[in-house]
């Protein structure tokens, strides 16, 4: 299951994947260049690579889950779809 975790704490389900993400899809969801953060169980977080530099707000949901400060909207997806 893929979800978009907004910086304001809202979590939105994304359509179930049947094929890998296009780079442009992920860039649109996170608002810029992407960075991939490895998670457990074959999951990854996709975030805006320049989020800190751009001054995006802290995403408390993903920051608590990873134990490090992350900013902006994030996509949680299976690694197989990258």
C-alpha positions as CSV (number, residue, x, y, z in Angstrom):
1,X,0.0,0.0,0.0
2,X,1.3,3.4,-0.9
3,X,0.5,6.5,1.1
4,X,1.2,10.2,0.9
5,X,2.1,11.6,4.3
6,X,1.6,15.3,4.3
7,X,3.7,17.7,6.4
8,X,0.6,18.8,8.2
9,X,0.0,15.2,9.4
10,X,-2.7,14.2,7.0
11,X,-2.3,10.7,5.5
12,X,-3.8,10.0,2.0
13,X,-4.0,6.6,0.4
14,X,-2.6,6.5,-3.1
15,X,-3.8,4.2,-5.9
16,X,-2.5,0.7,-5.7
17,X,0.6,0.3,-7.9
18,X,0.8,-2.2,-10.7
19,X,3.9,-0.8,-12.3
20,X,7.0,1.2,-11.1
21,X,6.7,4.9,-10.3
22,X,7.7,7.5,-13.0
23,X,10.2,10.0,-11.6
24,X,7.9,12.8,-12.5
25,X,5.0,11.3,-10.5
26,X,7.2,11.2,-7.3
27,X,8.6,14.7,-7.9
28,X,5.1,16.1,-8.2
29,X,4.0,14.4,-5.0
30,X,6.9,15.7,-2.9
31,X,7.3,19.0,-4.7
32,X,10.7,18.7,-6.2
33,X,13.8,16.5,-6.5
34,X,13.5,13.2,-4.7
35,X,15.6,11.5,-2.0
36,X,14.9,7.9,-1.1
37,X,15.2,6.8,2.6
38,X,15.4,3.1,3.2
39,X,12.9,1.6,5.7
40,X,12.2,-1.8,7.0
41,X,10.3,-4.6,5.4
42,X,11.0,-3.5,1.8
43,X,9.4,-0.1,2.3
44,X,11.0,3.3,1.4
45,X,10.2,6.9,2.1
46,X,10.5,9.3,-0.8
47,X,11.0,13.0,0.3
48,X,12.0,16.3,-1.3
49,X,15.8,16.2,-1.5
50,X,16.1,20.0,-1.1
51,X,13.4,20.3,1.6
52,X,15.6,21.7,4.3
53,X,17.2,24.2,2.0
54,X,13.7,25.3,0.8
55,X,12.5,25.7,4.3
56,X,9.7,23.1,4.1
57,X,7.9,22.4,7.3
58,X,8.9,19.5,9.5
59,X,6.9,16.3,8.9
60,X,6.4,15.1,12.4
61,X,4.8,11.8,11.4
62,X,7.7,10.6,9.3
63,X,10.3,12.2,11.6
64,X,9.0,10.2,14.5
65,X,9.0,7.0,12.4
66,X,12.6,7.4,11.3
67,X,14.1,9.1,14.3
68,X,15.5,12.0,12.3
69,X,14.0,15.3,11.2
70,X,12.4,15.1,7.8
71,X,10.5,17.9,6.1
72,X,7.7,18.3,3.5
73,X,5.4,15.7,2.1
74,X,6.6,12.1,1.9
75,X,5.5,9.0,-0.1
76,X,5.7,5.6,1.7
77,X,5.9,2.9,-1.0
78,X,7.3,-0.5,-1.6
79,X,10.9,-0.6,-2.8
80,X,9.9,-2.8,-5.8
81,X,8.0,0.1,-7.3
82,X,11.1,2.3,-7.7
